[in-house]
Each structure stands twice: as structure tokens, then as C-alpha cells.
């Protein structure tokens, strides 16, 4: 029996076989790349965000590499979290990856444990004992946990009760803050001398019930990172263990307290001083009823040092002004004393403000240095070019943003709102320890008129203080919004005020470990280009509106003059010349109104064009490019196929 040889394969069969083999090889290559990538490139990432939010910063690497003791992080993560709250499940993966990277960089000094607190288990008991907070599942029932606990070898504990996705931009800072607190043996002690309720207070409601007012958010942030001592409104002596003294809104400060501050700073103490020509927070507390609210100052000390500061003026700045809604139904307009300082208004050469994006201030004053003073000032916060000063009385009581805007005249100067002052200074008390002015105060404080230390007449070390001409920079109202999450109020920053204060304290204390991390992102990400277009067009519109009002006022004035000259009942109401003038003025008014409509229309059109362009770039461009690429590839492939067929036919 003979076997017949199979016919040779045709070119079409060979092509099909080659295609199938190629597809098989591509599939194998794809699987191999994924397997190898999962093993070798699990920590690899490409961070395309503006603030590099997904890249471990050099400060964190330095902190991790310098650890001297074992730090243990325990991530309590419920396994059902990703099922019930998918977006938190995705975020939990990012948190775990970042902690694993901390573990890798630390060379074993950081240990990560991921624990699943199953309901009614010992792990859940440990989570609750550590201060973690669970949230109920969407369908009800047992609680789910997503919190972090850190411990060191001396059993110090730091925790995040529930990791909030709203603080994703600050994730590395929150983790590194915990690490820094656990790794630092001797914390910085911050003394707080304040007339404002920074540590919280109690207020009475309309029904006469007492209601607790929580501490400022920035006060909580200071307490998380530093050891704090609240010193009240007055002191006889600043405690010797205080590393940095915060002086907040000093009003009606007795000489004894001023003397204690003076001697503390002359001895080399560091301070951050918040003075204010008008504290908006006081107006909110109802203290403005019946009298004008006075500003705060350290006049006796400032005069001795050569610091220029006035409580009579606040800074108005049209370029940095925040927009407010003056009345219901009206459009947003700039309120000149409330500023959002960005870009050139922040000193990028200073580590305090170099990583900060925006700082919000309200009715702030300005500071300077007398030409004869030995002090040097480094501006940290500046107003924009063209800003000017406004009488502080105009921003109290029933204020009119429109009137302030209408009366505002741009100046030629920039004003320093916050600055760091260094140099040698003299005491503000050349006669020594002050005694109480009133006889009853003298009797009450006989035991306090002595001073146990040598009285300094000049600074023993160069002065190093930061003066901020605004106390409202601390108030939650101007830089924090509160959001509800699982029945809890969660603060979300819309500006970097807290970062600015914490950076300043660390700079004064000599530590810059966490400065780089704080300004890496905020919850507020405005379209700055769109805002610039709106601001410029709005300014142009306001100028036209002012011109129109002035013309209308002149017309009304002339009309009144004509009516007085031509009383009612006369046959000749107006002369021919007056009539021509009136018609001319009316035509001018119509022309101005037409031009005003054009300005508004051009503003709207320019804004809509840019908005459409951004929409196109963000949404439509990539699909269009991919579709175009597919079409081009299909055309190229078809042309090549035709060429091959033509070559085969000719051969």
C-alpha cells in the first residue's frame, strides 16, 4: 500500500498558519510581560500630577533613612470595604502601596501589618481600643474600619481614626507626620498666648442654651505635631521650656505681660505674632454692637524695635480679592479686604512659603521696618501691585463691597502682610520691670513685682520672629470647609493657612522636616486661566459701569437744573440748545449701554470659547486621536495588501 503525498500548502494557508502562530506568540508574550511586571515592577509608577502627589518626597526619604528605632504601622482594613464602598477600596490599595514603599525605603526600620477587624474579633477590639472609628456598611449591620495606628519602641501611639479620601492630596504628609511624631524623642513645645478662642469656647444659642465651640482646626494641627501649652490672655513670665511662642491678637495687654514677652524674646526666644487692625472673627462673635472694634498691637515693643504697623488701615487688593455675593440675586463681586494670596504674593525663596499654593487673609494690616532700625525683614506674604490702603472703620458694621470697589483707587505699592524679622534690638522697657498703674492692682500683685532673672536691656541673641498682620488667618471660616462623613465633621482645607502656620513654627524651631510635604495639594483646584479672564473682563466691565453711572449723574443734574430754570406750567420747558444737549447726552448713554453689552457679551463668549476648548482637550481629543490612528493604520494595511497582491500577480 502506497501513501499519497499531501499536496503542498497554498500561500493562503501558509499566511493563515503564520497569522495564528503570531497571535499565539503575542498572547504568550502578553501573559509573560504581565507576570514579570507583577513580580519586578510592582513598585514602579509614573506620576503625572502637577504636585507629584504619588511620588515619595525627598523629605520623607530622609526621615525614613534616618530612623533610629523600629516603627510599626498597623493598617486596620475591613475586607468588605471594597465591596460596600468601591472608591474607598481603591484608595485603600493606594494607602497600602505607599506604606509598603515606606517599609522598603526604611530598610526594615518601618514594619507594616495589615489587619482585618472582623466583627466581634480580638482585632476589632484592638482597633477600638486604639481609638479607630468604624463606619456602618451601606446595607447596615456591622462596622467597617479603615484606620492606621503607629507605635514605637517606647509604646507611644499615633493614629488616624479613619483615613479620609478627601485628604488624598495630603496622604503622604499625614503618614510622615505620624512617623515624625513617633521618631522624635523631644517634641517642640509651643506656648499659645491668645485673646481669641483658639482652644474652643462656649456660646449661648438664641434659646439660651450653652453650645460648645470646637478649637480652631489649625490649633488641632499644632497639637498633633507639637506639644502645646495654652497660656491664656496674660502671663507674668513665659515658661522657660517654651520653644516657640504664639501671640494671637494681643489687645489691652497689661505691661507685665508685655514685659514678659519682651524679656523672653531678648533672651533668644522665638515667636510668631498675629496682630490685626480688625479681626473679622470678633465681628462674627457680635462684639461690634454699640462700638467700633479696635485692632490689636504690641505697640510698646514694636516702637522699640522699629516695626511699622498701624491699626487704622487694612490692605485692599483688587487682583487678589475674593469674590463674595453681596445680596441675593446679585452677581459675585470682589471684596477688596478679603484676599487669596498666590504666586508672586508668596516668597518662593523661603522654605516657609516655597511649597505653598494659596493663603487666605481677611481685613489684614501691613508691616514694615523703620529705616533707622537694625532689623531686617524678609517678606513672606505680599499684596499685589496696585493695592492700596482702606480705612479700617469702613470694613466694620454694615459694609458695602460695591461701594468699596467703586471708591477704590489703585496705588503704586505692594504691602507686606507677613514677614520674618531678624536682628539685634533693644528692650521696650528701658526703665525695667513695670509696676501696675492702679493702686488696687499694686496691692493684688505685690508678690509679682519681682523678676527672678537678670533684666535684659538688649537682645542677647539675634531676634527671630515672624509677624503676621492678620489674626483671621487662623480662623476656620476663611480656609476650611467642614464635610459630613459617617456622622462626623471632617475639615477640608481650601487654602494653605494651616501649612503656613506649621511651616513657620518649624522654621522658628529649627526643623524643616515636613515643610516640603504640606503644600503639595489642596482640595480647591480652581481653573486659574478662566479666573484670570473673568477677573480682567470683570474689571473692564466695572470701569464701563462706573463711566455710565457718572454720565447718568451728570444728565440728571443737568435735567434738574433745567427744571429749576423752567418751572412747571411755562410753555417753553427747555430751550433749543438745551434740547440738543439733552439729546446728545441720551445718545451717549445709549452708546455706553451698547458698549457695556458688548463687553459683557465678549466676556461670556471668551469664557465659553475657553471652556469649550478645555472640554475638547480633556474629553474629545484622545478618542479623536485614537480613531484617526486606527483609520490611518487601516488605510496603510489596505494599501500594503494591494501592493502585495499586485506584486504576486505580476510575478
For each residue, the residues with C-beta under 8 A, 3 or more apart:
1:
2:
3:
4:
5:
6:
7:
8:
9: 13 14 17
10: 13 14
11: 14 15 648
12: 15 16
13: 9 10 16 17
14: 9 10 11 17 18
15: 11 12 18 19
16: 12 13 19 20
17: 9 13 14 20 21
18: 14 15 21 22
19: 15 16 22 23
20: 16 17 23 24
21: 17 18 24 25
22: 18 19 25 26
23: 19 20 26 27
24: 20 21 27 28
25: 21 22 28 29
26: 22 23 29 30
27: 23 24 30 31
28: 24 25 31 32
29: 25 26 32 33
30: 26 27 33 34
31: 27 28 34 35
32: 28 29 35 36
33: 29 30 36 37
34: 30 31 37 38
35: 31 32 38 39
36: 32 33 39 40 41
37: 33 34 40 41 42
38: 34 35 41 42
39: 35 36 42
40: 36 37
41: 36 37 38 44
42: 37 38 39
43: 97 100 101 104
44: 41
45: 54 55
46:
47: 52 53 54 55
48:
49: 52 53 54 521
50:
51: 169 520 521
52: 47 49 55 57 520
53: 47 49 168 169 171 172 520 521
54: 45 47 49 94
55: 45 47 52
56: 60 61 98 101 102 105 172
57: 52 60 61 172 516 517 520
58: 61 62 516
59: 62 63 176 513 514 515 516 517
60: 56 57 63 64 102 105 172 176 179 517
61: 56 57 58 64 65 105
62: 58 59 65 66 513
63: 59 60 66 67 176 179 180 183 513
64: 60 61 67 102 105 106 109 110 179
65: 61 62 105 106 107
66: 62 63
67: 63 64 71 106 109 110 179 183
68: 183
69: 109 152 153 183
70: 109 111 152 153
71: 67 106 109 110 111 150 151 152 179 182 183
72: 110 111 112 113 150 151 152
73: 99 102 110 111 112 113 148 149 150 178
74: 113 115 130 148 149 150 151
75: 95 96 99 112 113 114 115 147 148
76: 115 116 117 123 127 130 132 145 146 147 148 149
77: 81 92 96 114 115 116 145 146
78: 81 116 117 134 143 144 145 146
79: 82 116 118
80: 83 84 137 144
81: 77 78 84 85 88 89 92 144 145 146
82: 79 85 86 88 89 90 92
83: 80 86 89
84: 80 81 137 138 139 144
85: 81 82 88 89 138 144
86: 82 83 89 90
87: 90 91 165
88: 81 82 85 91 92 146 165
89: 81 82 83 85 86 92 93
90: 82 86 87 93 94
91: 87 88 94 95 163 165 168
92: 77 81 82 88 89 95 96 146 163
93: 89 90 96 97
94: 54 90 91 97 98 168 171
95: 75 91 92 98 99 148 163 171
96: 75 77 92 93 99 100 112 114
97: 43 93 94 100 101
98: 56 94 95 101 102 171 172 175
99: 73 75 95 96 102 103 110 112 175
100: 43 96 97 103 104 112
101: 43 56 97 98 104 105
102: 56 60 64 73 98 99 105 106 110 112 175 179
103: 99 100 106 108 110 111 112
104: 43 100 101
105: 56 60 61 64 65 101 102
106: 64 65 67 71 102 103 109 110
107: 65
108: 103 111
109: 64 67 69 70 71 106
110: 64 67 71 72 73 99 102 103 106 179
111: 70 71 72 73 103 108
112: 72 73 75 96 99 100 102 103
113: 72 73 74 75
114: 75 77 96
115: 74 75 76 77 123 126 127
116: 76 77 78 79 123
117: 76 78 121 123 124 126 127 134 145
118: 79 121 123 124
119: 124 142 143
120: 124
121: 117 118 124 125
122: 125 126
123: 76 115 116 117 118 126 127
124: 117 118 119 120 121 127 128 145
125: 121 122 128 129
126: 115 117 122 123 129 130
127: 76 115 117 123 124 130 132 134 145 147 149
128: 124 125 131 132 134
129: 125 126
130: 74 76 126 127 147 149 157 159
131: 128 149 159 161
132: 76 127 128 145 147 149 159 161 162
133: 145 147 161 162 486 488
134: 78 117 127 128 143 144 145 162
135: 143 144 146 162 485 486
136: 140 141 142 143 144 486
137: 80 84 140 141 142 143 144
138: 84 85
139: 84
140: 136 137
141: 136 137
142: 119 136 137
143: 78 119 134 135 136 137
144: 78 80 81 84 85 134 135 136 137
145: 76 77 78 81 117 124 127 132 133 134 162
146: 76 77 78 81 88 92 135 162 163
147: 75 76 127 130 132 133 159 160 161 162 163
148: 73 74 75 76 95 159 160 163 175 178
149: 73 74 76 127 130 131 132 157 158 159
150: 71 72 73 74 157 158 159 178 179 182
151: 71 72 74 155 156 157 158 182
152: 69 70 71 72 155 156 182 183
153: 69 70
154:
155: 151 152
156: 151 152 181 182
157: 130 149 150 151
158: 149 150 151 178 181 182
159: 130 131 132 147 148 149 150 178
160: 147 148 163 174 178
161: 131 132 133 147
162: 132 133 134 135 145 146 147 485 486 488
163: 91 92 95 146 147 148 160 167 171 174
164: 167 485 490
165: 87 88 91 168
166: 483 485 490 492 523
167: 163 164 170 171 174 492
168: 53 91 94 165 171
169: 51 53 520 521 522 523
170: 167 173 174 493 518 520 521
171: 53 94 95 98 163 167 168 174 175
172: 53 56 57 60 98 175 176 517 520
173: 170 176 177 514 517 518 520
174: 160 163 167 170 171 177 178
175: 98 99 102 148 171 172 178 179
176: 59 60 63 172 173 179 180 514 517
177: 173 174 180 181 224 225 514
178: 73 148 150 158 159 160 174 175 181 182
179: 60 63 64 67 71 102 110 150 175 176 182 183
180: 63 176 177 183 184 225 513 514
181: 156 158 177 178 184 187 224 225
182: 71 150 151 152 156 158 178 179
183: 63 67 68 69 71 152 179 180
184: 180 181 187
185:
186:
187: 181 184 226 227
188: 226 227 243 244 505 506 509 511
189: 226 227 228 229 241 242 243 244
190: 222 226 227 228 229 242 243 244 245 246 505
191: 228 229 231 238 239 242 244 245 246
192: 198 199 219 222 228 229 230 231 246 248
193: 231 232 233 235 245 246 247 248 250 257 261
194: 197 198 199 230 232 233 246 247 248 249
195: 233 248 249 250 251 296
196: 248 249 279 281 282 471 474 475
197: 194 200 201 213 215 216
198: 192 194 215 216 218 219 230 248 474
199: 192 194 215 219 230
200: 197 212 213 214 215 219
201: 197 212 213
202: 210 211 212 213
203: 210 211 213 285
204: 208 209 210 211
205: 208 209 210 211
206:
207:
208: 204 205
209: 204 205
210: 202 203 204 205
211: 202 203 204 205
212: 200 201 202
213: 197 200 201 202 203
214: 200
215: 197 198 199 200 219 220
216: 197 198 219 220 474 475 476
217: 220 221 476 480 491 493 498
218: 198 221 222 474 497 498 501 502
219: 192 198 199 200 215 216 222 223 228 474
220: 215 216 217 223 224
221: 217 218 224 225 498 501 502
222: 190 192 218 219 225 226 228 246 501 502 505
223: 219 220 226 228
224: 177 181 220 221
225: 177 180 181 221 222 502 514
226: 187 188 189 190 222 223 244 505
227: 187 188 189 190
228: 189 190 191 192 219 222 223
229: 189 190 191 192 239 242
230: 192 194 198 199
231: 191 192 193 235 238 239
232: 193 194 235
233: 193 194 195 253 257
234: 253 254 256 257
235: 193 231 232 238 257 260
236: 256 257 260 448
237: 260 451 452
238: 191 231 235 242 245 260 261 263 264 269
239: 191 229 231 242
240:
241: 189
242: 189 190 191 229 238 239 245 264 269
243: 188 189 190 270 508 509
244: 188 189 190 191 226 270 271 272 505 508 509
245: 190 191 193 238 242 261 264 269 270 271 272
246: 190 191 192 193 194 222 271 272 274 505
247: 193 194 250 261 271 272 273 274 298
248: 192 193 194 195 196 198 274 471 474
249: 194 195 196 274 275 276 279 296 471
250: 193 195 247 253 273 275 296 297 298
251: 195 294 295 296
252:
253: 233 234 250 257 258 298
254: 234 257 258 436
255: 258 259 300 429 434 436 437
256: 234 236 259 260 434 436 445 448
257: 193 233 234 235 236 253 254 260 261
258: 253 254 255 261 262 298 300 301 428 429 434
259: 255 256 262 263 429 433 434
260: 235 236 237 238 256 257 263 264
261: 193 238 245 247 257 258 264 265 271 298 301
262: 258 259 265 266 301 304 427 428 429
263: 238 259 260 266 267 427 451 453 455 456
264: 238 242 245 260 261 267 269 271
265: 261 262 268 269 271 459 463 465
266: 262 263 425 427 456 458 459 460 463
267: 263 264 453 456 460 461
268: 265 459 460 461
269: 238 242 245 264 265
270: 243 244 245 464 465 508 509
271: 244 245 246 247 261 264 265 465 466 508
272: 244 245 246 247 465 466 468 501 504 505 508
273: 247 250 298 465 466 467 468
274: 246 247 248 249 296 468 470 471 473 474
275: 249 250 295 296 297 298 309 311 365 467 468 469 471
276: 249 279 295 296 363 364 365 469 470 471 472
277: 295 310 311 312 313 314 363 364 365 392 469
278: 282 283 293 295 314 363 392 395 396
279: 196 249 276 282 283 293 295 296 363 471 472
280: 283 284 362 363 472 475 477 478
281: 196 284 285 471 472 475 477
282: 196 278 279 285 287 288 293
283: 278 279 280 286 287 288 293 396
284: 280 281 477
285: 203 281 282
286: 283 289
287: 282 283 293
288: 282 283 291 292 293 396 397
289: 286
290:
291: 288
292: 288 393 396
293: 278 279 282 283 287 288 396
294: 251 311
295: 251 275 276 277 278 279 311 365 392
296: 195 249 250 251 274 275 276 279 311 471
297: 250 275 302 309 311
298: 247 250 253 258 261 273 275 301 302
299: 302 303
300: 255 258 303 304 428 429
301: 258 261 262 298 304 305 428
302: 297 298 299 305 307 308 309
303: 299 300 306 307 428
304: 262 300 301 425 426 427 428
305: 301 302 373 375 421 425 426 428 463
306: 303 369 370 372 373 374 375 425
307: 302 303 367 368 369 370 373 375 421 467
308: 302 367 368 369 370
309: 275 297 302 365 366 367 368 467 469
310: 277 313 365
311: 275 277 294 295 296 297 365 392
312: 277 391 392
313: 277 310 365 366 389 390 391 392
314: 277 278 337 363 364 365 389 390 391 392 395
315: 337 339 364 365 366 383 387 388 389 390 415 417
316: 321 336 337 387 388 389 390 404 408
317: 320 321 336 339 383 384 386 387
318: 321 334 336 384 386 387 405 408 410 539
319: 384 385 386 387 535
320: 317 339 340 341 342 345 383 384 387
321: 316 317 318 334 335 336 337 338 339 340
322: 334 335 338 339 340 360
323: 332 333 334 335
324: 332 333 334 335 338 401
325: 328 330 331 332
326: 330 333 400 401 402
327: 330
328: 325
329:
330: 325 326 327 333
331: 325
332: 323 324 325
333: 323 324 326 330 401 402 405 538
334: 318 321 322 323 324 401 405 535 538
335: 321 322 323 324 338 401 404
336: 316 317 318 321 390 401 404 405 408
337: 314 315 316 321 362 363 364 390 395 404
338: 321 322 324 335 360 361 362 363 478
339: 315 317 320 321 322 360 361 362 364 383 417
340: 320 321 322 358 359 360 495
341: 320 345 346 358 359 360 361 381 382 383 417
342: 320 345 346 357 358
343: 346
344: 382 384
345: 320 341 342 381 382 383 384
346: 341 342 343 353 356 359 380 381 382
347: 350 352 353 354 378 379 380 381 382
348: 353 354
349: 354
350: 347 353 354 378 380 420 507
351: 354 355 503 507 512 515
352: 347 356 380 420 466 500 503 504 507 515
353: 346 347 348 350 356 359 380 381 500 503
354: 347 348 349 350 351 515 519
355: 351 499 515 516 517 518 519 520
356: 346 352 353 359 496 499 500 503 518 519
357: 342 496 519 521 522
358: 340 341 342 495 496 522 524
359: 340 341 346 353 356 381 473 479 495 496 497 500
360: 322 338 339 340 341 473 478 479 494 495 497
361: 338 339 341 364 381 417 470 472 473 478
362: 280 337 338 339 470 472 473 475 478
363: 276 277 278 279 280 314 337 338 392 395 470 472
364: 276 277 314 315 337 339 361 417 469 470 472 473
365: 275 276 277 295 309 310 311 313 314 315 392 417 469 470
366: 309 313 315 383 389 415 416 417 469
367: 307 308 309 377 416 417 418 419 467 469
368: 307 308 309 377 416
369: 306 307 308 373 375 376 377 421
370: 306 307 308 373
371:
372: 306
373: 305 306 307 369 370 423 425
374: 306 423 424 425
375: 305 306 307 369 421 422 423 425 463
376: 369 421 422 423
377: 367 368 369 416 419 420 421
378: 347 350 419 420 421 422
379: 347 382 416 418 419
380: 346 347 350 352 353 418 419 420 466 500 504
381: 341 345 346 347 353 359 361 416 417 418 419 468 500
382: 341 344 345 346 347 379 414 415 416 417
383: 315 317 320 339 341 345 366 387 414 415 417
384: 317 318 319 320 344 345 387 414
385: 319 412 414
386: 317 318 319 410 411 412
387: 315 316 317 318 319 320 383 384 410 411 413 414 415
388: 315 316 408 409 410 411 413
389: 313 314 315 316 366 411 415
390: 313 314 315 316 336 337 394 395 404 408
391: 312 313 314 394
392: 277 278 295 311 312 313 314 363 365 395 396
393: 292 396
394: 390 391 399 404
395: 278 314 337 363 390 392 399 404
396: 278 283 288 292 293 392 393 399
397: 288
398:
399: 394 395 396 403 404
400: 326 403 404
401: 324 326 333 334 335 336 404 405
402: 326 333 405 406
403: 399 400 406 407
404: 316 335 336 337 390 394 395 399 400 401 407 408
405: 318 333 334 336 401 402 408 542
406: 402 403 546
407: 403 404
408: 316 318 336 388 390 404 405
409: 388
410: 318 386 387 388
411: 386 387 388 389
412: 385 386
413: 387 388
414: 382 383 384 385 387
415: 315 366 382 383 387 389
416: 366 367 368 377 379 381 382 419 469
417: 315 339 341 361 364 365 366 367 381 382 383 468 469 470
418: 367 379 380 381 466 467 468 469 470 500
419: 367 377 378 379 380 381 416 466 467
420: 350 352 377 378 380 464 465 466 507
421: 305 307 369 375 376 377 378 463 464 465 466 467
422: 375 376 378 462 463 464
423: 373 374 375 376 462 463
424: 374 458 459 462 463
425: 266 304 305 306 373 374 375 458 459 463
426: 304 305 430 457 458 459
427: 262 263 266 304 430 456 457 458
428: 258 262 300 301 303 304 305
429: 255 258 259 262 300 432 433 434
430: 426 427 457
431: 434
432: 429 455
433: 259 429 449 450 451 455
434: 255 256 258 259 429 431
435: 442 449
436: 254 255 256 441 442 444 445 449
437: 255 441
438: 441 442
439: 442 443
440: 443 444
441: 436 437 438 444 445
442: 435 436 438 439 445 446 449
443: 439 440 446
444: 436 440 441
445: 256 436 441 442 448 449
446: 442 443 449
447: 450
448: 236 256 445
449: 433 435 436 442 445 446
450: 433 447
451: 237 263 433 455
452: 237
453: 263 267
454:
455: 263 432 433 451
456: 263 266 267 427 459 460
457: 426 427 430
458: 266 424 425 426 427
459: 265 266 268 424 425 426 456 462 463
460: 266 267 268 456
461: 267 268
462: 422 423 424 459
463: 265 266 305 375 421 422 423 424 425 459
464: 270 420 421 422 508
465: 265 270 271 272 273 420 421 508
466: 271 272 273 352 380 418 419 420 421 504 507 508
467: 273 275 307 309 367 418 419 421
468: 272 273 274 275 381 417 418 471 473
469: 275 276 277 309 364 365 366 367 416 417 418
470: 274 276 361 362 363 364 365 417 418 473
471: 196 248 249 274 275 276 279 281 296 468 474 475
472: 276 279 280 281 361 362 363 364 475 477 478
473: 274 359 360 361 362 364 468 470 478 479 497 500 501
474: 196 198 216 218 219 248 274 471 497 501
475: 196 216 280 281 362 471 472 478 479
476: 216 217 479 480 482 491
477: 280 281 284 472 480
478: 280 338 360 361 362 472 473 475 495 497
479: 359 360 473 475 476 493 494 495 496 497 498
480: 217 476 477 491 492 493 494
481: 491 492 494 523
482: 476 489 490 491 492
483: 166 489 490 492
484: 487 488 489 490
485: 135 162 164 166 488 490
486: 133 135 136 162
487: 484
488: 133 162 484 485
489: 482 483 484
490: 164 166 482 483 484 485
491: 217 476 480 481 482
492: 166 167 480 481 482 483 523
493: 170 217 479 480 496 497 498 499 522 523 524
494: 360 479 480 481 522 523 524
495: 340 358 359 360 478 479 522 524
496: 356 357 358 359 479 493 499 500 518 519 522
497: 218 359 360 473 474 478 479 493 500 501
498: 217 218 221 479 493 501 502 518
499: 355 356 493 496 502 503 518 519
500: 352 353 356 359 380 381 418 473 496 497 503 504
501: 218 221 222 272 473 474 497 498 504 505
502: 218 221 222 225 498 499 505 506 514 518
503: 351 352 353 356 499 500 506 507 515 518
504: 272 352 380 466 500 501 507 508
505: 188 190 222 226 244 246 272 501 502 508 509
506: 188 502 503 509 511 512 513 514 515
507: 350 351 352 420 466 503 504 510 512 515
508: 243 244 270 271 272 464 465 466 504 505
509: 188 243 244 270 505 506
510: 507
511: 188 506 514
512: 351 506 507 515 516
513: 59 62 63 180 506
514: 59 173 176 177 180 225 502 506 511 517 518
515: 59 351 352 354 355 503 506 507 512 518
516: 57 58 59 355 512 520
517: 57 59 60 172 173 176 355 514 520
518: 170 173 355 356 496 498 499 502 503 514 515
519: 354 355 356 357 496 499
520: 51 52 53 57 169 170 172 173 355 516 517
521: 49 51 53 169 170 357 525
522: 169 357 358 493 494 495 496 525
523: 166 169 481 492 493 494
524: 358 493 494 495
525: 521 522
526: 530 531
527: 530 531 614
528: 531 532
529: 532 533 610
530: 526 527 533 534 607 610 611
531: 526 527 528 534 535
532: 528 529 535 536
533: 529 530 536 537 603 606 607 610
534: 530 531 537 538 603 607
535: 319 334 531 532 538 539
536: 532 533 539 540
537: 533 534 540 541 599 602 603 606 607
538: 333 334 534 535 541 542 603
539: 318 535 536 542 543
540: 536 537 543 544 599 603
541: 537 538 544 545 596 599 600 603
542: 405 538 539 545 546
543: 539 540 546 547
544: 540 541 547 548 592 595 596 599
545: 541 542 548 549 596
546: 406 542 543 549 550
547: 543 544 550 551 592
548: 544 545 551 552 589 592 593 596
549: 545 546 552 553
550: 546 547 553 554
551: 547 548 554 555 585 588 589 592
552: 548 549 555 556 589
553: 549 550 556 557
554: 550 551 557 558 585
555: 551 552 558 559 582 585 586 589
556: 552 553 559 560
557: 553 554 560 561
558: 554 555 561 562 581 582 585
559: 555 556 562 563 582
560: 556 557 563 564
561: 557 558 564 565
562: 558 559 565 566 573 574 578 582
563: 559 560 566 567 568
564: 560 561 567
565: 561 562
566: 562 563 570 572 573 574
567: 563 564 570
568: 563
569:
570: 566 567 573
571:
572: 566 575
573: 562 566 570
574: 562 566 578 579 582
575: 572 578 579
576: 579 580
577: 580 581
578: 562 574 575 581 582
579: 574 575 576 582 583
580: 576 577 583 584
581: 558 577 578 584 585
582: 555 558 559 562 574 578 579 585 586
583: 579 580 586 587
584: 580 581 587 588
585: 551 554 555 558 581 582 588 589
586: 555 582 583 589 590
587: 583 584 590 591
588: 551 584 585 591 592
589: 548 551 552 555 585 586 592 593
590: 586 587 593 594
591: 587 588 594 595
592: 544 547 548 551 588 589 595 596
593: 548 589 590 596 597
594: 590 591 597 598
595: 544 591 592 598 599
596: 541 544 545 548 592 593 599 600
597: 593 594 600 601
598: 594 595 601 602
599: 537 540 541 544 595 596 602 603
600: 541 596 597 603 604
601: 597 598 604 605
602: 537 598 599 605 606
603: 533 534 537 538 540 541 599 600 606 607
604: 600 601 607 608
605: 601 602 608 609
606: 533 537 602 603 609 610
607: 530 533 534 537 603 604 610 611
608: 604 605 611 612
609: 605 606 612 613
610: 529 530 533 606 607 613 614
611: 530 607 608 614 615
612: 608 609 615 616
613: 609 610 616 617
614: 527 610 611 617 618
615: 611 612 618 619 620
616: 612 613 619 620 621
617: 613 614 620 621
618: 614 615 621
619: 615 616 623
620: 615 616 617 623 624
621: 616 617 618 624 625
622: 625 626
623: 619 620 626 627
624: 620 621 627 628
625: 621 622 628 629
626: 622 623 629 630
627: 623 624 630 631
628: 624 625 631 632
629: 625 626 632 633
630: 626 627 633 634
631: 627 628 634 635
632: 628 629 635 636
633: 629 630 636 637
634: 630 631 637 638
635: 631 632 638 639
636: 632 633 639 640
637: 633 634 640 641
638: 634 635 641 642
639: 635 636 642 643
640: 636 637 643 644
641: 637 638 644 645
642: 638 639 645 646
643: 639 640 646 647
644: 640 641 647 648
645: 641 642 648 649
646: 642 643 649 650
647: 643 644 650 651
648: 11 644 645 651
649: 645 646
650: 646 647
651: 647 648
